[in-house]
Amino acid sequence: MLNLSADVVDLTAALVDIPSESRHEQRIADEVEVALGACSHLSVTRFGNTVVARTQLGRDERVVLGGHLDTVPAADNLPHHIADGNLYGLGANDMKGGVAVALRCAYDLVAPSRDVTYVFYECEEIDDEANGLRLLAQAHPELIEADFAVLMEPSSAGVEAGCQGTLRAYVRTSGERSHSARSWLGSNAIHAAADILNRLNAYESRSPLIDGLQYREGLNAVGIEGGVATNVIPDACVVTVNYRYAPDRSPEQAHHHMQEVFDGYPIEIVDNSPGALPGLSHPAAAAFLAATGSQVRPKFGWTDVSRFSALGIPAVNFGPGDPSLAHTRGEYAADRAPAPV
């Protein structure tokens, strides 16, 4: 059984040593549920392999602390080990270090100034349809009603506000097949993709200022596929484009912008997830920023703060760990916080 009174580093190590690749979170969810269930000040609910624990103190405001229990597949990085003052192991950075912090908060904060909901959910690292937070919000939105949310994603213990939206699209070209020895009888669809790439090379990204934070958009080719055989002029080619758009744009506006950029080409939108505005003007958010004393940065990637934003709940990313280490073989969390200066 997890010991929630343990040092947060020891608790992180215990969590890391419970394998929990996406779709295989039952054991870790079982242990989290049992450990939280032993806290008399919390009301615990299980939904699939997502565990929700709530204080019921009748406070005027409620805050959510959330973190996902799953990891990407292992890369010879289990069990954990400690070296050079760091705790290495699968998920130590993304995001069992953050989960450990939230679990210690759940254990320690018996009478917080605001009611708190702790959400530990499954399947964040895979397709959106399986995301435990999405499924929970659909089935039991009342369990995550709140005035403010903190997602414990790695952010080097700095506040990263909101998040950018992400759109993925296929931009297609067509041609006519022929034998490559008689290429003049055909039309090469791969060559036709040059115009798409030229438009991307010439594209000038926006850098809008939102609530004092400067976001940076990006429009990039992330894949290209075409070809039939080495002796055939190809009649089809598809360029996969990823658009990271600032949260002042809606998914519909992002879609329309793609149509403008690639006017004349058929476009298939594969997925389109909205961003989240910073929402830092809410009193609970302002109090959180004052308490952390952290400099606020914009979140350039997409995270589940978008789900909270869609529910009208302002949210930030705030957790231990360097986000650049996420999903790497050598990911780690600091064994001990640095001494104050």
PyMOL commands that set and color helices and strands:
alter all, ss='L'
color gray80, all
select helices_A, chain A and resi 8-16+26-37+92-108+128-130+132-139+141-144+180-185+189-192+194-202+251-261+283-292+305-310+323-325
alter helices_A, ss='H'
color red, helices_A
select strands_A, chain A and resi 43-47+50-54+62-68+81-83+86-88+115-121+148-151+159-161+165-174+178-179+209-210+213-214+218-226+232-233+236-245+267-273+296-298+315-317+332-334
alter strands_A, ss='S'
color yellow, strands_A
deselect
rebuild
show_as cartoon
